[in-house]
Amino acid sequence: MNIRALVYGDADPDSMDATARWAQSMTQALAAAGCATMLLLRNQPGTDVLTAPLAGLPNVTVRHPKTGAHRIDPGPHGLDPEQAVELITRLDAERRFHLIVIRGQRVAAVAAHAEELAGRLWTCVDDVPHTLARMTPSVVSELTEIALASRYLLCASEELRCFVESTVPAASGRAVLLPPMLTAAPRRADRPGVPLRIGYAGSIAETRNMVTLTQLPAALGSRGIPAELHVVGDAIRNGSPEWVRRATKALKDTPNVVWHGGRSHEEALDLLARCHLAVSWHRSDIDAALVPALTALEPGTLGIPVVVNRTPLYERLLGADYPLFAAPDLQSLADAVERAGQPEVYRTAGERCAAAAARFTLDQGIQVLRSLLQAALPPPPRGTNPDLPLKVAIAGTDLSGLDRLIQHLRSLPGIELRLDEWEGPHTHDEYLSRELAAWADVVICEWCGPHALFYAKYKRSGQRLLVRLHRFELATEWPRRLDIEKVDAVICVSQHYADRAREHASWPADRMVVLPEGIDVDQLSRPKLDGARYTLGMLGVIPSRKRLDRALDVLAALRARDPRYTLALKTRQPWDYWWVWNRPEERAHYEHVYRRIQRSRTLSDAVVFDPYGPDVAVWLRRVGFVLSTSDDESFHRAVAEGAASGSVPVVWAWPGADTVYAPRWVHGDVAQMADAVHTIVTEERFDAERAAARAEVAERYALPKILEQWVRLIVAGEPPEAAPRA
């Protein structure tokens, strides 16, 4: 498949700021990943600082607004967001790009309203606000529109991805990790013994403490350390006029400060390589930044250490004991530079910087992009013809359980998908339903309800009908009323429930197919937060059969041994469900357990209720053990999601639990559950056990594997091979 990509970064092409560097490296990486890539520039460049490394690369085309048939005359600062999106849509009408990669929130916001681009936007969100104070309702609304229009939201760090998902619910499932891609080749340079050469290569901005930084050579000189500061950066474009004047004067006139001006990336690296030390130093008001600065990463590729601010981000990147952290004041900066004069400190810092930079290579970025391309643009399934696609209809009252299957089927050449979303069990657009019954080659009914009976009634000869059964329907008469002779397969998520369904409805064994839930292991697998091993977690505690009271028993038993154990509950409340709250026995259950939490000295400060929402992967970062204390479950997806995140499953022995999860995770009583948790923690087995849990889920329930089984069942009627028992 010849994949066509367009890249647009809302940056000055004569600047080498972060967005321009991103556009350059993204173009290189997509081309290396096999895409025919067009880089669209915001303006006609006056230099080749951005484009020179791209010249001669196969699969790369560089365009600016004043070339080609679709010319647009931009303003003095280049294309504004509306012009940029207009030009992108014109080029897309001609080329039909498979993906359109954008960086710049203002441009992305306009692109989100271009219906012809929807679903093909890959939006880099590095420049969104990084603090809750700046994440205003209007910003959240705009980012929600961007998320809904995007196939992926590209995040440069785990911290940024989690922040975006927790503040913009629509981002969950779309936000993916694509770290910065460093393109610097290792190089050696002669460095004079004296003076000490200190380098900075990046944007010249007020937030980067530039005026104060120019005072560093004098501060070091007063300590008897001869030093030069070498600054590589474009003309100052941002900041108040007064600050621009002061910064320009300081860079030009301060003794022992050499301002090299704007240079190409390669020239900047050559200059930086001739320095002994680099600085990536900023004001305290951007300590909350969630993405590492390139000025902090690139020195590591050159074999030199960097002085950086002590922030949580850089502590995780370089280690809390990194020796060259500095506070935002000049004396602290000079102290850090002076420490670098100690050979052991210099060596340790250089090794840490090199190790950090090694996590951000271009090759690693290429591999990530290949994986994303494979998921977003899969090949046609075996047995299909893109010119004569297989017509598939999915019907049901709530299709959320098949969201990932729907997304996957829509991406497949050779399959045409339409949906029939019923408003209620007996409320639907009968004209549409009859139309789809006459149109589809394959019908999938999510839930075994009246819509399944409808499609069985109108099933055509040669058409195939698949019905996915859930636990809920076994309490109704609908399965018994379904004409099973019209159904090609009844799909259940576990063998235990397939057996129960057969018993309930007297269905033949050859109609039953076990197809488990698919778990997005890659999306859920994230670093755990400190203290996770002492946090139990439950996803959903409604209705009472989830047995929150039993989870409290486990917590109480654990806190009797160690008061650090807590229980986190990500759930709606029982009064949010009228059908629960209106039942006296349900209300009594929750009144009892909530009163118990409130009055118990053991539990009152150990149970945390977190809002229900799609940001499950973020929430699971702080959960070390995922509980399933239910009386009855068909699969209990929350356990598999927790295991995929690196949480250890602790499962009550509900019927069939040991056919879904390995017996090592299944326990017969509260005491066994508490013992299992405490033993794993005290014997230092937490990391090993959670790795085993993740591996089990990845092997049995990984989303790509389950989606492939669905596709084979839909396209060829091939049921999955029976999975080995857990």
C-alpha positions as CSV (number, residue, x, y, z in Angstrom):
1,M,0.0,0.0,0.0
2,N,1.4,3.4,-1.0
3,I,0.7,5.5,2.1
4,R,0.5,9.2,1.5
5,A,1.1,11.6,4.4
6,L,1.1,15.4,4.7
7,V,2.9,17.2,7.5
8,Y,2.2,20.8,8.7
9,G,3.8,22.5,11.6
10,D,2.6,26.0,12.4
11,A,6.2,27.5,12.4
12,D,8.4,29.9,10.6
13,P,10.5,27.8,8.1
14,D,13.5,30.1,8.7
15,S,13.4,29.3,12.4
16,M,14.6,26.2,14.1
17,D,12.2,26.4,17.0
18,A,10.6,23.3,18.5
19,T,7.7,23.2,16.0
20,A,10.0,23.6,13.0
21,R,12.3,20.9,14.4
22,W,9.2,18.7,14.9
23,A,8.1,19.1,11.3
24,Q,11.6,18.2,10.1
25,S,12.0,15.1,12.2
26,M,8.4,14.0,11.6
27,T,8.9,14.3,7.8
28,Q,12.1,12.2,8.0
29,A,10.5,9.6,10.2
30,L,7.3,9.1,8.1
31,A,9.4,8.8,5.0
32,A,11.6,6.2,6.6
33,A,8.4,4.4,7.8
34,G,7.4,4.0,4.1
35,C,5.1,7.0,3.6
36,A,5.2,9.3,0.5
37,T,5.4,12.5,2.6
38,M,4.7,16.1,1.7
39,L,6.0,18.8,4.1
40,L,3.9,21.9,3.8
41,L,5.6,25.0,5.0
42,R,3.8,28.0,6.5
43,N,5.7,30.5,4.2
44,Q,8.2,30.6,1.4
45,P,11.5,30.0,3.2
46,G,14.4,32.5,2.9
47,T,17.0,30.0,4.0
48,D,17.4,26.2,3.9
49,V,17.9,25.7,7.7
50,L,14.7,23.5,7.8
51,T,14.7,22.0,4.4
52,A,18.4,21.2,3.8
53,P,18.4,17.9,5.7
54,L,15.3,16.8,3.7
55,A,16.8,17.5,0.3
56,G,17.3,14.3,-1.7
57,L,15.4,12.1,0.7
58,P,13.3,9.5,-1.1
59,N,9.5,9.9,-0.6
60,V,9.8,13.5,0.5
61,T,8.3,16.6,-1.2
62,V,8.5,20.1,0.3
63,R,5.8,22.6,-0.6
64,H,5.3,26.2,0.3
65,P,2.1,28.3,-0.3
66,K,3.4,30.1,-3.3
67,T,4.2,27.0,-5.4
68,G,2.1,24.7,-7.4
69,A,-1.4,24.9,-8.8
70,H,-3.0,25.6,-5.4
71,R,-1.2,28.9,-4.6
72,I,-2.2,31.0,-1.7
73,D,-0.7,34.4,-0.9
74,P,0.0,34.3,2.8
75,G,0.5,37.4,5.0
76,P,3.9,38.6,6.2
77,H,4.0,35.9,8.9
78,G,2.9,33.1,6.6
79,L,-0.4,31.2,6.4
80,D,-2.9,31.9,9.1
81,P,-4.8,28.8,10.4
82,E,-7.7,29.3,8.0
83,Q,-5.4,29.6,5.0
84,A,-3.4,26.6,6.1
85,V,-6.4,24.4,6.4
86,E,-7.8,25.7,3.1
87,L,-4.5,24.8,1.3
88,I,-4.4,21.4,3.1
89,T,-7.9,20.5,1.9
90,R,-7.1,21.6,-1.7
91,L,-3.9,19.4,-1.7
92,D,-5.9,16.6,-0.2
93,A,-8.6,16.8,-2.9
94,E,-5.8,16.2,-5.4
95,R,-3.7,13.7,-3.5
96,R,-6.1,12.0,-1.0
97,F,-3.7,11.7,1.9
98,H,-4.1,8.8,4.2
99,L,-2.9,10.8,7.2
100,I,-2.5,14.6,7.8
101,V,-0.1,15.3,10.7
102,I,-0.5,18.7,12.3
103,R,1.2,20.6,15.1
104,G,-0.3,23.9,16.3
105,Q,-3.5,24.1,18.4
106,R,-4.9,27.0,16.4
107,V,-4.5,25.2,13.1
108,A,-5.8,21.9,14.5
109,A,-8.9,23.7,15.8
110,V,-9.7,24.9,12.3
111,A,-8.9,21.5,10.8
112,A,-11.3,19.8,13.2
113,H,-14.2,21.6,11.5
114,A,-13.1,20.4,8.0
115,E,-15.4,17.3,7.6
116,E,-13.4,16.0,4.7
117,L,-10.3,15.6,6.9
118,A,-12.1,14.0,9.9
119,G,-10.6,10.7,11.0
120,R,-7.4,11.3,9.1
121,L,-5.9,13.9,11.4
122,W,-2.9,12.9,13.5
123,T,-2.6,15.9,15.8
124,C,0.4,16.7,17.8
125,V,-0.8,18.2,21.1
126,D,2.6,19.2,22.6
127,D,1.7,22.9,22.5
128,V,-1.6,22.6,24.5
129,P,-1.8,24.2,28.0
130,H,0.2,22.1,30.6
131,T,-1.6,23.4,33.7
132,L,-5.2,23.1,35.0
133,A,-5.4,26.9,35.4
134,R,-4.9,27.4,31.7
135,M,-7.1,24.4,30.7
136,T,-10.3,26.6,30.7
137,P,-13.7,25.3,29.6
138,S,-13.2,27.0,26.2
139,V,-9.8,25.3,25.8
140,V,-11.3,21.9,26.8
141,S,-14.2,22.4,24.3
142,E,-11.7,23.2,21.5
143,L,-9.5,20.2,22.4
144,T,-12.6,17.9,22.5
145,E,-13.4,18.9,18.9
146,I,-9.8,18.3,17.9
147,A,-9.8,14.9,19.6
148,L,-13.1,13.8,18.0
149,A,-11.8,14.7,14.5
150,S,-8.4,13.0,15.0
151,R,-7.4,9.4,14.5
152,Y,-4.5,10.0,16.9
153,L,-3.4,12.6,19.4
154,L,0.4,12.5,19.4
155,C,1.9,13.1,22.9
156,A,5.6,13.6,23.5
157,S,5.6,12.3,27.0
158,E,3.6,10.0,29.3
159,E,3.0,13.0,31.6
160,L,1.4,15.0,28.7
161,R,-0.7,12.0,27.6
162,C,-2.1,11.4,31.0
163,F,-2.8,15.1,31.6
164,V,-4.7,15.4,28.3
165,E,-6.7,12.3,28.9
166,S,-7.7,13.4,32.4
167,T,-8.8,16.8,31.3
168,V,-10.3,16.0,27.9
169,P,-12.3,12.8,28.1
170,A,-12.6,12.5,24.3
171,A,-8.8,12.1,24.2
172,S,-8.9,8.7,25.9
173,G,-8.1,5.9,23.4
174,R,-6.8,8.4,20.9
175,A,-3.8,9.8,22.8
176,V,-0.7,7.8,21.9
177,L,2.9,8.3,23.0
178,L,5.3,9.6,20.3
179,P,8.4,11.0,22.1
180,P,10.6,13.6,20.5
181,M,12.9,12.2,17.8
182,L,16.5,13.3,18.1
183,T,18.2,13.3,14.7
184,A,21.7,14.2,15.9
185,A,24.5,11.9,14.8
186,P,27.3,11.3,17.3
187,R,30.2,13.6,16.8
188,R,33.5,14.5,18.4
189,A,34.9,18.0,18.7
190,D,38.0,19.6,20.1
191,R,37.3,21.5,23.3
192,P,39.9,23.9,24.7
193,G,40.9,23.4,28.4
194,V,40.1,27.0,29.1
195,P,38.0,28.9,29.1
196,L,35.0,26.8,30.1
197,R,32.6,26.8,27.1
198,I,29.0,26.7,28.0
199,G,26.4,26.2,25.2
200,Y,22.7,27.0,24.6
201,A,21.0,26.1,21.3
202,G,17.3,26.9,21.3
203,S,14.6,29.5,21.2
204,I,15.5,32.9,22.7
205,A,12.5,33.6,24.9
206,E,11.8,35.4,28.1
207,T,10.8,32.1,29.8
208,R,14.3,30.8,29.1
209,N,15.9,33.3,31.5
210,M,18.0,34.7,28.6
211,V,19.0,38.0,30.1
212,T,20.1,36.4,33.4
213,L,21.9,33.6,31.5
214,T,24.1,36.2,29.8
215,Q,25.4,37.1,33.3
216,L,26.7,33.6,33.9
217,P,30.3,34.1,32.6
218,A,30.7,37.1,35.0
219,A,29.3,35.1,37.9
220,L,31.7,32.3,37.2
221,G,34.6,34.7,36.7
222,S,34.1,36.1,40.2
223,R,34.7,32.5,41.4
224,G,37.9,32.2,39.4
225,I,36.4,30.2,36.6
226,P,37.1,31.7,33.1
227,A,34.0,30.9,31.0
228,E,32.3,31.7,27.7
229,L,28.6,31.4,26.9
230,H,27.8,30.4,23.3
231,V,24.2,31.0,22.3
232,V,22.7,29.7,19.1
233,G,19.2,31.0,18.3
234,D,17.2,33.0,15.9
235,A,16.4,36.7,16.1
236,I,14.2,37.4,19.1
237,R,10.6,37.4,17.9
238,N,8.7,36.9,21.2
239,G,8.4,38.9,24.3
240,S,7.6,42.5,25.2
241,P,9.4,45.2,23.3
242,E,11.3,46.2,26.4
243,W,12.5,42.7,27.0
244,V,13.4,42.2,23.4
245,R,15.6,45.3,23.6
246,R,17.3,44.2,26.8
247,A,17.8,40.6,25.6
248,T,19.3,41.8,22.3
249,K,21.7,44.2,24.0
250,A,22.7,41.5,26.5
251,L,23.4,39.0,23.8
252,K,25.4,41.4,21.7
253,D,27.3,43.4,24.2
254,T,28.0,41.3,27.3
255,P,31.6,40.2,27.6
256,N,32.4,36.5,27.1
257,V,28.9,36.0,25.5
258,V,29.0,34.9,21.8
259,W,25.7,35.0,20.0
260,H,26.0,32.9,16.9
261,G,22.5,33.9,15.6
262,G,20.2,31.4,13.8
263,R,21.9,28.4,12.3
264,S,20.8,25.1,10.7
265,H,20.3,22.2,13.1
266,E,23.6,20.6,12.0
267,E,25.5,23.8,12.5
268,A,24.0,24.4,15.9
269,L,25.0,20.9,17.0
270,D,28.5,21.4,15.7
271,L,28.8,24.5,17.8
272,L,27.3,22.8,20.8
273,A,29.6,19.9,20.5
274,R,32.6,22.2,21.0
275,C,31.3,23.2,24.4
276,H,32.1,21.5,27.7
277,L,28.6,21.9,29.1
278,A,25.1,22.9,28.0
279,V,22.3,24.7,29.8
280,S,18.6,24.2,29.5
281,W,17.4,26.7,32.1
282,H,14.0,28.3,32.5
283,R,11.9,30.4,34.8
284,S,10.0,28.8,37.6
285,D,6.6,29.5,36.0
286,I,7.2,26.7,33.4
287,D,8.3,24.1,35.9
288,A,5.0,22.4,35.2
289,A,6.0,21.7,31.6
290,L,5.1,18.1,30.7
291,V,7.4,17.7,27.7
292,P,11.2,17.6,27.9
293,A,12.9,20.4,26.1
294,L,15.1,19.5,23.2
295,T,17.7,21.7,24.8
296,A,17.8,19.3,27.7
297,L,17.9,16.1,25.5
298,E,20.3,16.9,22.6
299,P,23.5,17.5,24.6
300,G,23.3,13.9,25.6
301,T,23.7,12.8,22.0
302,L,26.9,14.9,21.9
303,G,28.5,13.5,25.0
304,I,28.2,16.6,27.1
305,P,26.1,17.0,30.3
306,V,23.4,19.7,30.7
307,V,22.4,21.9,33.6
308,V,18.6,21.8,34.0
309,N,16.0,23.0,36.5
310,R,14.9,20.5,39.1
311,T,11.4,19.6,38.1
312,P,9.4,16.3,38.5
313,L,9.7,15.7,34.8
314,Y,13.5,16.0,34.8
315,E,13.9,14.0,38.0
316,R,12.1,11.1,36.3
317,L,14.2,11.6,33.2
318,L,17.7,12.0,34.8
319,G,17.1,10.7,38.4
320,A,16.4,12.6,41.5
321,D,20.1,12.6,42.4
322,Y,21.2,14.1,39.1
323,P,24.1,16.4,40.1
324,L,23.5,19.3,37.8
325,F,20.1,20.5,38.8
326,A,19.8,24.2,39.3
327,A,17.1,26.6,40.8
328,P,16.0,29.5,38.6
329,D,18.4,32.0,40.2
330,L,21.8,32.9,38.9
331,Q,23.8,31.8,41.9
332,S,22.2,28.3,41.8
333,L,23.1,28.1,38.1
334,A,26.7,29.1,38.8
335,D,26.8,26.5,41.6
336,A,25.7,23.8,39.3
337,V,28.3,24.8,36.6
338,E,31.0,24.8,39.3
339,R,30.0,21.3,40.4
340,A,30.5,20.2,36.9
341,G,34.2,21.0,37.3
342,Q,34.5,17.9,39.5
343,P,35.5,15.0,37.2
344,E,33.2,12.4,38.9
345,V,30.3,14.8,38.8
346,Y,31.0,15.6,35.1
347,R,31.2,11.9,34.2
348,T,28.1,10.9,36.1
349,A,26.0,13.7,34.6
350,G,27.3,13.0,31.1
351,E,26.3,9.3,31.4
352,R,22.8,10.2,32.7
353,C,22.3,12.7,29.8
354,A,23.5,10.1,27.2
355,A,21.2,7.4,28.7
356,A,18.2,9.9,28.6
357,A,18.9,10.9,25.0
358,A,19.1,7.2,24.0
359,R,15.4,7.0,24.7
360,F,14.5,9.5,22.1
361,T,16.1,8.4,18.8
362,L,14.8,8.8,15.3
363,D,14.8,5.0,14.9
364,Q,12.6,4.5,17.9
365,G,10.2,7.1,16.5
366,I,10.1,5.3,13.2
367,Q,9.1,2.1,14.9
368,V,6.3,3.8,16.8
369,L,5.0,5.4,13.6
370,R,5.1,2.0,11.8
371,S,3.0,0.5,14.6
372,L,0.5,3.4,14.4
373,L,0.3,3.1,10.6
374,Q,-0.3,-0.6,10.8
375,A,-3.2,-0.1,13.2
376,A,-4.7,2.8,11.4
377,L,-4.3,1.5,7.8
378,P,-4.4,-2.3,7.9
379,P,-4.4,-4.3,4.6
380,P,-7.6,-5.8,3.2
381,P,-8.6,-9.0,5.1
382,R,-7.9,-12.2,3.3
383,G,-10.9,-13.2,1.2
384,T,-12.1,-9.6,0.6
385,N,-12.0,-7.4,-2.5
386,P,-11.8,-3.6,-2.0
387,D,-13.6,-3.1,-5.3
388,L,-16.5,-5.3,-4.2
389,P,-16.5,-4.8,-0.4
390,L,-18.2,-7.2,2.0
391,K,-21.3,-5.3,3.4
392,V,-21.5,-5.5,7.2
393,A,-24.2,-4.1,9.5
394,I,-24.0,-3.8,13.3
395,A,-27.2,-3.3,15.2
396,G,-28.0,-2.8,18.8
397,T,-29.2,-0.5,21.6
398,D,-25.7,0.2,22.9
399,L,-22.8,-0.4,20.6
400,S,-20.1,1.0,23.0
401,G,-18.8,-2.5,23.7
402,L,-17.9,-2.8,20.1
403,D,-16.3,0.6,19.6
404,R,-12.9,-0.8,18.8
405,L,-14.3,-3.4,16.4
406,I,-16.3,-0.7,14.7
407,Q,-13.2,1.5,14.4
408,H,-11.2,-1.4,13.0
409,L,-13.8,-2.5,10.5
410,R,-14.1,1.1,9.2
411,S,-10.3,1.1,8.6
412,L,-10.3,-2.1,6.6
413,P,-10.3,-1.9,2.8
414,G,-12.7,-4.6,1.5
415,I,-15.4,-4.0,4.2
416,E,-18.2,-1.5,4.1
417,L,-19.8,-0.9,7.5
418,R,-23.2,0.6,8.4
419,L,-24.7,0.9,11.9
420,D,-28.3,0.5,13.1
421,E,-28.4,2.1,16.5
422,W,-31.8,1.4,18.2
423,E,-33.0,4.0,20.7
424,G,-34.5,1.3,22.9
425,P,-35.5,-2.4,22.9
426,H,-38.5,-1.6,20.8
427,T,-37.7,1.8,19.4
428,H,-35.9,2.1,16.1
429,D,-36.0,3.4,12.5
430,E,-37.8,0.4,11.0
431,Y,-37.2,1.7,7.5
432,L,-33.4,1.8,8.1
433,S,-33.4,-1.6,9.8
434,R,-35.3,-3.2,6.9
435,E,-33.0,-1.5,4.4
436,L,-29.9,-2.9,6.2
437,A,-31.4,-6.3,6.5
438,A,-31.8,-6.3,2.7
439,W,-28.4,-4.8,2.1
440,A,-25.9,-6.5,4.4
441,D,-23.9,-9.7,3.7
442,V,-23.3,-10.1,7.4
443,V,-25.3,-8.7,10.3
444,I,-23.8,-8.5,13.8
445,C,-26.3,-7.9,16.7
446,E,-24.7,-6.5,19.8
447,W,-26.9,-7.9,22.7
448,C,-29.4,-10.6,22.2
449,G,-32.5,-8.4,22.3
450,P,-35.5,-7.5,20.1
451,H,-33.2,-6.3,17.4
452,A,-31.7,-9.8,17.1
453,L,-35.2,-11.2,16.8
454,F,-35.9,-8.6,14.1
455,Y,-32.8,-9.4,12.0
456,A,-33.4,-13.2,12.4
457,K,-37.0,-12.6,11.1
458,Y,-35.7,-10.8,8.0
459,K,-32.6,-12.8,7.4
460,R,-32.0,-13.5,3.7
461,S,-30.7,-16.7,2.1
462,G,-26.9,-16.5,2.0
463,Q,-26.8,-13.8,4.6
464,R,-24.9,-14.5,7.9
465,L,-26.2,-13.4,11.3
466,L,-24.0,-13.2,14.4
467,V,-25.4,-12.4,17.8
468,R,-23.2,-11.3,20.8
469,L,-24.7,-12.4,24.1
470,H,-24.0,-10.7,27.4
471,R,-24.8,-11.7,31.0
472,F,-27.8,-9.4,31.1
473,E,-29.9,-11.2,28.5
474,L,-29.8,-14.5,30.4
475,A,-32.3,-12.9,32.8
476,T,-34.8,-12.3,30.0
477,E,-36.8,-14.4,27.6
478,W,-35.2,-13.0,24.4
479,P,-32.7,-15.8,24.0
480,R,-35.4,-18.4,24.1
481,R,-37.5,-16.5,21.6
482,L,-34.6,-16.2,19.1
483,D,-34.9,-18.5,16.1
484,I,-31.5,-20.2,16.5
485,E,-31.8,-21.8,13.1
486,K,-31.4,-18.3,11.6
487,V,-28.3,-17.6,13.6
488,D,-24.9,-18.6,12.4
489,A,-23.0,-17.9,15.6
490,V,-23.8,-16.8,19.1
491,I,-20.8,-15.1,20.6
492,C,-20.0,-15.2,24.3
493,V,-16.9,-13.7,26.0
494,S,-16.2,-16.8,28.1
495,Q,-16.8,-20.5,28.0
496,H,-18.7,-20.5,31.3
497,Y,-21.3,-18.1,29.8
498,A,-21.4,-20.0,26.6
499,D,-22.4,-23.0,28.6
500,R,-24.9,-21.1,30.6
501,A,-26.5,-19.6,27.5
502,R,-26.8,-23.1,25.9
503,E,-28.5,-24.4,29.1
504,H,-30.8,-21.3,29.3
505,A,-32.0,-21.4,25.7
506,S,-31.4,-25.0,24.7
507,W,-29.1,-23.9,21.8
508,P,-26.9,-26.4,19.9
509,A,-23.2,-26.4,20.8
510,D,-22.1,-25.8,17.2
511,R,-23.7,-22.3,17.2
512,M,-21.7,-21.2,20.2
513,V,-18.5,-19.2,19.7
514,V,-16.2,-18.0,22.5
515,L,-14.6,-14.7,21.6
516,P,-13.2,-12.8,24.6
517,E,-13.0,-9.1,25.2
518,G,-10.0,-7.4,23.4
519,I,-7.7,-5.5,25.7
520,D,-5.5,-2.7,24.4
521,V,-2.4,-3.7,26.2
522,D,-0.2,-1.1,24.5
523,Q,-2.6,1.8,25.5
524,L,-2.9,0.6,29.1
525,S,0.7,-0.4,29.8
526,R,2.2,2.7,31.5
527,P,4.6,3.3,34.3
528,K,3.2,2.9,37.8
529,L,3.3,5.8,40.2
530,D,5.1,5.6,43.5
531,G,3.1,3.8,46.2
532,A,1.0,1.9,43.7
533,R,1.8,-1.4,45.4
534,Y,-0.3,-0.3,48.4
535,T,-3.3,0.8,46.4
536,L,-6.2,-1.6,45.6
537,G,-8.5,-0.6,42.9
538,M,-12.0,-1.4,41.6
539,L,-13.5,-0.2,38.3
540,G,-17.2,0.1,38.9
541,V,-19.0,-1.0,42.1
542,I,-22.6,-1.0,40.8
543,P,-24.9,-3.0,41.3
544,S,-24.6,-4.8,44.6
545,R,-23.4,-8.1,43.1
546,K,-20.1,-6.3,42.6
547,R,-19.8,-6.7,46.4
548,L,-18.1,-3.5,47.5
549,D,-18.7,-4.9,51.1
550,R,-16.4,-7.8,50.3
551,A,-13.7,-5.4,48.9
552,L,-13.9,-3.4,52.2
553,D,-13.4,-6.7,54.1
554,V,-10.2,-7.2,52.1
555,L,-9.0,-3.7,52.8
556,A,-9.7,-4.0,56.5
557,A,-7.8,-7.2,56.7
558,L,-4.8,-5.6,55.0
559,R,-4.9,-2.4,57.0
560,A,-4.7,-4.5,60.2
561,R,-1.2,-5.4,58.9
562,D,-0.1,-2.2,57.3
563,P,-2.0,1.1,57.4
564,R,-0.5,2.2,54.0
565,Y,-3.1,0.1,52.1
566,T,-5.9,2.1,50.5
567,L,-8.8,1.3,48.1
568,A,-9.5,3.5,45.0
569,L,-12.9,3.2,43.5
570,K,-13.5,4.6,39.9
571,T,-17.2,4.4,39.7
572,R,-20.5,6.0,39.2
573,Q,-22.7,6.3,42.3
574,P,-25.8,4.0,42.8
575,W,-28.2,6.9,42.6
576,D,-26.9,7.6,39.1
577,Y,-28.8,4.5,38.0
578,W,-32.5,4.8,38.5
579,W,-33.0,1.1,38.1
580,V,-30.6,0.5,41.0
581,W,-31.6,3.2,43.3
582,N,-35.3,2.5,43.0
583,R,-34.8,-1.1,44.3
584,P,-35.0,-1.3,48.1
585,E,-32.5,-4.1,48.5
586,E,-29.9,-2.2,46.3
587,R,-30.4,1.0,48.2
588,A,-30.1,-0.7,51.5
589,H,-26.8,-2.4,50.4
590,Y,-25.2,0.9,49.5
591,E,-26.5,2.8,52.5
592,H,-24.9,0.0,54.7
593,V,-21.5,0.0,53.0
594,Y,-21.3,3.8,52.8
595,R,-22.2,4.1,56.4
596,R,-19.6,1.5,57.2
597,I,-16.9,3.5,55.4
598,Q,-17.9,6.7,57.1
599,R,-18.0,5.3,60.7
600,S,-15.0,3.0,60.6
601,R,-11.7,4.3,61.9
602,T,-9.9,1.7,59.7
603,L,-11.7,2.6,56.5
604,S,-12.8,6.3,56.7
605,D,-9.5,7.7,55.5
606,A,-8.5,4.7,53.3
607,V,-11.3,4.7,50.6
608,V,-11.1,7.1,47.7
609,F,-14.0,7.6,45.2
610,D,-12.8,8.8,41.8
611,P,-15.1,10.1,39.1
612,Y,-16.3,7.6,36.5
613,G,-14.8,8.4,33.1
614,P,-12.8,7.0,30.1
615,D,-9.4,8.0,31.6
616,V,-9.0,4.4,32.9
617,A,-5.3,4.1,31.8
618,V,-4.4,7.2,33.8
619,W,-6.2,6.1,36.9
620,L,-4.7,2.6,36.8
621,R,-1.2,4.1,37.0
622,R,-1.7,4.4,40.8
623,V,-3.4,1.0,41.3
624,G,-1.1,-1.9,42.2
625,F,-3.8,-4.6,42.7
626,V,-7.1,-4.7,40.8
627,L,-10.0,-6.4,42.7
628,S,-12.9,-8.4,41.4
629,T,-15.1,-9.3,44.4
630,S,-18.3,-9.9,42.4
631,D,-20.7,-12.8,43.0
632,D,-21.0,-13.3,39.3
633,E,-19.2,-12.0,36.1
634,S,-19.0,-13.1,32.5
635,F,-15.5,-11.9,31.9
636,H,-14.9,-8.8,34.1
637,R,-13.0,-6.6,31.7
638,A,-11.8,-4.4,34.5
639,V,-9.5,-7.2,35.7
640,A,-8.0,-7.7,32.3
641,E,-7.5,-3.9,31.9
642,G,-5.9,-3.7,35.3
643,A,-3.5,-6.6,34.5
644,A,-2.6,-5.0,31.2
645,S,-1.7,-1.8,33.1
646,G,0.6,-3.8,35.3
647,S,-1.7,-4.3,38.3
648,V,-1.9,-7.7,40.0
649,P,-5.4,-9.3,39.7
650,V,-7.0,-10.4,42.9
651,V,-10.2,-12.3,41.9
652,W,-13.0,-13.8,44.0
653,A,-13.8,-17.3,42.8
654,W,-17.0,-16.3,41.0
655,P,-18.3,-19.1,38.7
656,G,-16.0,-19.5,35.7
657,A,-13.3,-17.1,37.0
658,D,-10.6,-19.7,36.6
659,T,-11.5,-20.2,33.0
660,V,-10.9,-16.5,32.3
661,Y,-7.9,-15.9,34.5
662,A,-5.1,-18.1,35.7
663,P,-5.8,-19.9,39.0
664,R,-3.0,-18.1,40.7
665,W,-5.1,-14.9,40.7
666,V,-8.3,-16.6,41.9
667,H,-9.0,-16.9,45.6
668,G,-11.7,-18.7,47.7
669,D,-12.2,-16.2,50.5
670,V,-11.4,-12.8,51.8
671,A,-8.5,-14.0,53.9
672,Q,-6.9,-15.6,50.9
673,M,-7.2,-12.4,48.9
674,A,-5.6,-10.3,51.7
675,D,-2.9,-12.9,52.2
676,A,-2.1,-12.9,48.5
677,V,-1.7,-9.1,48.3
678,H,0.4,-8.8,51.5
679,T,2.6,-11.7,50.6
680,I,3.4,-10.2,47.2
681,V,4.2,-6.8,48.8
682,T,6.3,-8.0,51.7
683,E,8.2,-10.6,49.7
684,E,9.2,-8.0,47.1
685,R,7.4,-9.9,44.3
686,F,5.2,-7.0,43.1
687,D,7.2,-6.3,40.0
688,A,7.5,-10.0,39.0
689,E,3.8,-10.7,39.6
690,R,2.5,-7.7,37.7
691,A,4.8,-8.5,34.8
692,A,3.3,-12.0,34.7
693,A,-0.2,-10.6,34.8
694,R,0.5,-8.3,31.9
695,A,2.1,-11.1,29.9
696,E,-0.9,-13.3,30.5
697,V,-3.4,-10.7,29.2
698,A,-1.2,-9.8,26.3
699,E,-1.0,-13.5,25.2
700,R,-4.7,-14.3,25.6
701,Y,-6.6,-11.1,25.1
702,A,-4.5,-8.6,23.2
703,L,-6.7,-6.3,21.1
704,P,-5.0,-7.0,17.7
705,K,-5.4,-10.8,18.2
706,I,-9.1,-10.5,19.2
707,L,-9.8,-8.1,16.3
708,E,-8.2,-10.6,13.9
709,Q,-10.5,-13.3,15.2
710,W,-13.5,-11.1,14.8
711,V,-12.5,-10.4,11.2
712,R,-12.0,-14.0,10.3
713,L,-15.5,-14.8,11.8
714,I,-17.1,-12.0,9.9
715,V,-15.4,-12.5,6.5
716,A,-15.0,-16.3,6.4
717,G,-17.2,-17.6,9.1
718,E,-14.2,-19.1,10.8
719,P,-14.6,-19.3,14.6
720,P,-11.5,-18.8,16.7
721,E,-9.6,-21.9,17.9
722,A,-10.5,-22.9,21.4
723,A,-8.2,-21.0,23.8
724,P,-6.4,-23.0,26.4
725,R,-7.9,-22.8,29.8
726,A,-6.4,-20.2,32.1
